[in-house]
């Protein structure tokens, strides 16, 4: 039995390639909010389900820099959504890094 590797994560950072802070200051929440409808199958639906972010695209702050963590699983379930967030980063000259959050890491801290 083979075990599939965990999905890769891409960190879109709120810093441009020339080192400037990206504006507006709520860009990460807006981008993640636009992706909030993409959820795993079987995810809780019903009252309040629309309020949270998708687990595939989560805003956070890492070392004082606003970021959006996008899991590669988004590409598998909806390639156009993946393209949208990657094109957003490219079009705005944002720094992008591949990594993964440590299991004990808490987004936003």
C-alpha positions in Angstrom: 0.0 0.0 0.0 1.4 3.4 -1.0 0.8 6.5 1.0 0.1 9.6 -0.9 2.3 12.6 0.2 0.4 15.4 1.9 -0.7 18.2 -0.3 1.9 20.9 -0.9 1.2 24.3 0.4 1.9 27.6 -1.3 2.4 30.8 0.7 1.4 33.9 -1.1 3.1 36.7 0.9 1.9 40.3 1.2 5.2 41.5 0.0 6.0 42.4 -3.6 9.0 41.1 -5.4 10.7 44.5 -4.9 10.1 44.3 -1.1 7.1 46.6 -0.7 4.1 45.8 1.5 1.1 44.9 -0.6 -2.0 47.1 -0.2 -4.9 47.1 0.6 -4.1 45.8 4.1 -7.1 43.4 4.0 -6.0 41.7 0.7 -5.5 38.3 2.3 -9.0 38.2 3.8 -10.5 39.3 0.5 -8.7 36.7 -1.5 -9.4 33.9 1.0 -13.0 35.1 1.2 -13.4 34.8 -2.6 -12.3 31.1 -2.3 -14.5 30.3 0.8 -17.0 28.3 -1.2 -14.3 25.6 -2.1 -14.6 23.0 0.6 -13.9 19.3 1.0 -16.7 17.0 0.1 -18.8 16.2 3.1 -17.9 19.5 4.7 -20.6 20.9 7.1 -23.2 22.8 5.2 -26.1 24.7 6.7 -26.4 27.8 8.9 -23.2 29.6 9.3 -21.2 27.5 6.8 -20.7 30.4 4.5 -19.0 32.5 7.2 -15.6 30.6 7.5 -12.7 30.3 5.1 -12.0 27.3 3.0 -9.4 25.0 4.4 -7.7 25.1 1.0 -7.1 28.9 1.1 -6.5 30.5 4.5 -5.3 34.0 5.4 -2.7 34.2 8.2 0.2 36.2 9.5 3.7 34.7 9.5 6.5 36.6 11.1 4.5 39.8 10.8 3.7 39.4 7.1 0.2 38.8 5.9 -0.1 35.7 3.8 -2.5 33.3 2.2 -1.8 29.7 2.6 -3.1 27.8 -0.4 -3.1 24.0 -0.4 -2.4 22.2 -3.7 -5.6 20.2 -3.0 -7.4 23.2 -4.4 -5.8 22.6 -7.8 -7.2 19.0 -7.8 -10.8 19.9 -6.9 -11.0 23.2 -8.9 -8.2 24.1 -11.3 -9.8 27.4 -12.2 -9.8 28.5 -8.5 -6.1 27.5 -8.2 -5.3 29.5 -11.4 -7.2 32.5 -10.0 -5.1 32.6 -6.8 -1.8 31.9 -8.6 -2.6 34.6 -11.2 -3.5 37.0 -8.4 -0.1 36.5 -6.9 1.7 36.8 -10.3 -0.4 39.9 -11.5 0.4 41.7 -8.3 4.1 40.7 -8.2 3.7 39.0 -4.8 6.3 36.7 -3.3 5.3 33.1 -3.4 7.0 30.3 -1.5 6.3 26.5 -1.4 6.4 25.1 2.1 4.1 23.5 4.6 2.8 24.6 8.0 4.0 22.4 10.9 1.2 20.4 12.5 1.5 22.4 15.7 1.4 25.8 13.9 -1.7 27.8 14.4 -2.7 30.0 11.5 -2.7 33.7 12.4 -0.1 33.4 15.1 
